[in-house]
Amino acid sequence: MTYIFDGSMPGLLTAVFEWFERKPGKVVLKSIEIFQPEAFAESFTVITDHQKADRVWAGLRKKVNQEWLRKFYCSYLSEIPAAYNHLFHFCLYTFKNAPGAESNYGNEHVMALSKYAKSVEREKHRMEAFIRFQKTSDSIFYSAIDPDFNVLPLILIHFKNRYADQQWIIYDLKRKYGLYYNLKEVEEVTMSFTDQMNKKNPDAVFMDEKEELYAVLWKDYFKSANIIARKNTKLHLQHVPKRYWKYLTEKQSS
């Protein structure tokens, strides 16, 4: 049987609750976005219920430690379709076994979540290292990103603490939502872009008049500090993969 859910975390946890209530046997969990009906296969549509989801999450908190709760959440944020089924079966496996079952890396679901979480955590750290802001004409620091995974919830605290004295927006163009810090709190926002703003590098008319000068000065500094004789392209690419160069001012062509 296939369980179909709405793609949300509460929806996934509700699916776990429904399985234990119905005991339907072997189930595959799929999000509604990728589900394709099959002529002779049974399916069940999970209706998200926050009370049921809260009960499952509370139970999971009792069974696994904080490290594994984070791995669970990171795996969900990977948005990889196969990850949802692994998360679902990880819950079933955990609830049906004694505490500590999550340490069994011989279990395919334990191993899968560990792998997904590692990839998401790596993306989180790279976003924290490589995001660069540009100051807009209304004194808000803006950065547009399109990470492989949905890491905005994971980088929130880092940027709130590091840039506590300035307003900023980090916007995920791929997922069409962002974080806005107003000097007091961070809130989730969505934006309607004009053609000019729907870019990682908005046109100069939207930017602070000194922003272009700052970019030029930084590029000049980077060039002067760069020692050609010690250039190691292979090592550089290991630390700063090419797909992240689009975020770095020093890598932008003049």
C-alpha positions in Angstrom: 0.0 0.0 0.0 1.1 3.6 -0.7 0.5 6.3 1.9 0.2 9.7 0.3 0.9 12.9 2.3 1.1 16.6 1.6 4.9 16.9 2.0 4.8 18.6 5.3 6.5 17.5 8.5 3.1 17.3 10.4 1.8 15.3 7.4 4.7 12.8 7.6 4.2 12.4 11.4 0.5 12.0 10.9 1.2 9.1 8.5 3.2 7.4 11.2 0.2 7.8 13.6 -2.2 6.4 11.0 0.0 3.3 10.4 0.0 2.4 14.1 -3.7 2.9 14.3 -4.5 0.9 11.1 -1.6 -1.6 11.0 -2.0 -2.1 7.2 1.3 -4.0 6.8 3.9 -3.0 4.4 3.6 0.7 3.3 5.5 3.1 1.1 5.2 6.8 1.9 5.2 9.3 -1.0 4.4 13.0 -1.2 1.5 14.0 -3.3 3.9 15.8 -5.7 5.5 12.6 -7.0 2.7 10.1 -6.5 1.5 8.3 -9.6 -1.6 6.2 -9.3 -1.2 2.5 -10.3 -4.1 0.4 -11.6 -3.9 -2.4 -9.1 -2.2 -0.8 -6.1 -3.9 0.4 -3.0 -3.3 3.9 -1.7 -4.4 5.9 1.3 -4.4 9.7 1.5 -3.2 10.9 4.8 -5.0 14.0 6.1 -2.6 16.1 8.2 -3.7 16.3 11.8 -1.5 18.5 14.0 -2.6 16.8 17.2 -1.7 13.4 15.9 1.6 14.8 14.6 2.4 16.3 18.0 1.8 13.0 19.7 4.2 11.2 17.3 6.9 13.9 17.7 6.5 13.7 21.5 7.0 10.0 21.4 10.0 10.3 19.1 11.6 12.7 21.6 11.3 10.1 24.3 12.9 7.4 22.1 15.9 9.2 20.6 18.3 11.9 21.7 18.6 15.5 20.4 21.3 14.5 17.9 19.0 12.1 16.2 16.0 14.5 16.4 18.2 16.9 14.4 19.2 14.3 11.9 15.5 13.5 11.5 14.8 17.2 10.8 17.7 17.7 8.5 16.7 14.6 6.5 13.3 16.1 6.1 14.8 19.4 4.9 16.8 17.5 2.2 13.5 17.4 0.2 14.7 14.2 -1.4 11.6 12.2 -2.3 13.1 8.9 -1.1 14.0 10.5 2.2 10.3 10.8 3.2 9.8 7.0 3.1 13.0 6.5 5.1 11.8 9.0 7.7 8.5 7.2 7.9 10.1 3.8 8.3 12.7 5.1 10.7 9.8 6.1 13.0 8.2 2.7 12.7 11.5 1.0 13.5 12.2 3.3 16.4 8.8 2.9 18.0 8.8 -0.9 17.6 12.2 -1.4 19.2 13.9 -0.6 22.5 15.6 2.8 23.1 19.0 2.9 21.3 17.7 1.3 18.1 18.8 4.4 16.2 22.4 3.4 16.8 22.0 0.3 14.6 23.7 1.4 11.4 22.9 -1.9 9.9 19.4 -0.7 9.5 18.8 0.8 6.1 16.7 3.7 7.4 19.1 4.6 10.1 21.9 4.7 7.5 19.9 6.7 5.0 19.0 9.4 7.6 22.6 9.7 8.7 23.6 10.2 5.0 20.9 12.7 4.3 21.6 14.7 7.4 25.3 14.8 6.7 24.7 16.3 3.3 22.2 18.9 4.6 24.6 19.9 7.5 27.4 20.4 4.9 25.2 22.6 2.8 24.2 24.6 6.0 27.9 25.3 6.9 28.7 26.3 3.3 25.8 28.7 3.2 26.9 30.3 6.5 30.4 30.7 5.0 29.6 31.8 1.5 26.5 34.0 1.7 27.4 37.6 0.9 25.0 40.5 1.5 24.5 43.6 -0.7 23.1 46.8 0.9 20.0 48.1 -0.8 19.0 51.7 -1.2 16.6 51.4 1.8 19.5 50.1 4.0 18.5 46.5 4.1 21.2 43.9 3.5 20.0 41.4 0.9 21.2 38.0 -0.3 19.5 35.7 -2.7 20.4 32.0 -2.6 19.3 28.7 -4.3 20.8 25.9 -2.1 20.4 22.2 -2.9 18.5 21.7 0.3 16.0 23.8 2.4 18.6 25.1 4.8 17.0 28.5 5.7 15.6 27.1 9.0 19.1 25.8 10.0 21.0 29.1 9.3 18.5 31.4 11.0 20.3 31.5 14.4 23.7 31.9 12.9 22.8 35.1 10.9 20.6 36.5 13.7 23.5 36.3 16.1 26.2 37.4 13.7 24.3 40.4 12.1 22.2 41.4 15.1 22.7 45.2 14.4 21.4 45.3 10.9 18.3 44.5 8.9 18.7 41.7 6.4 16.9 39.4 4.1 18.1 36.0 2.9 15.8 34.8 0.1 15.7 31.3 -1.3 14.8 31.8 -5.0 14.3 28.1 -5.6 11.7 27.7 -2.8 10.3 31.2 -3.1 10.5 32.2 0.6 13.0 34.0 2.8 14.0 35.2 6.2 13.7 38.9 7.2 15.4 40.2 10.4 14.0 43.5 11.6 16.5 44.1 14.4 14.2 42.3 16.9 13.1 39.0 15.4 13.3 36.9 12.3 10.2 36.3 10.3 9.4 34.3 7.2 8.6 36.3 4.1 7.6 35.9 0.5 8.4 38.5 -2.1 7.0 39.6 -5.5 10.0 40.3 -7.7 10.2 42.6 -10.7 12.3 41.3 -13.5 15.2 43.4 -12.2 15.1 42.1 -8.7 14.6 38.4 -9.5 18.3 37.9 -9.6 21.2 37.1 -7.2 22.7 40.5 -8.1 20.0 43.1 -8.4 20.5 46.1 -10.7 22.4 49.0 -9.3 19.3 51.2 -9.2 18.1 49.1 -6.2 21.4 49.2 -4.3 23.0 51.6 -2.0 25.2 54.1 -3.9 28.3 52.9 -2.1 27.7 49.2 -2.8 29.5 49.1 -6.1 32.5 50.9 -4.6 32.7 48.3 -1.8 32.6 45.5 -4.3 35.4 47.0 -6.3 37.5 47.6 -3.2 37.0 44.0 -2.0 38.0 42.6 -5.4 41.1 44.7 -5.4 42.0 43.6 -1.9 41.4 39.9 -2.8 43.7 40.3 -5.9 46.5 42.0 -3.9 46.3 39.3 -1.1 46.4 36.4 -3.6 49.8 34.9 -4.0 50.0 33.4 -7.5 53.1 31.3 -6.7 51.1 29.4 -4.0 48.0 28.9 -6.1 46.6 25.4 -5.6 43.4 25.1 -7.7 42.6 21.5 -6.7 42.7 22.4 -2.9 40.8 25.6 -3.5 38.0 23.7 -5.2 37.8 21.3 -2.4 37.1 24.1 0.1 35.1 26.4 -2.2 33.3 24.3 -4.9 32.5 26.1 -8.1 28.8 26.0 -7.5 29.3 28.4 -4.6 31.3 31.0 -6.5 28.1 32.8 -7.5 27.8 33.9 -3.9 31.3 35.4 -3.6 32.0 39.0 -4.6 35.6 38.2 -5.4 34.5 35.6 -8.0 32.2 38.0 -9.9 33.5 39.3 -13.1 34.0 43.1 -13.2 
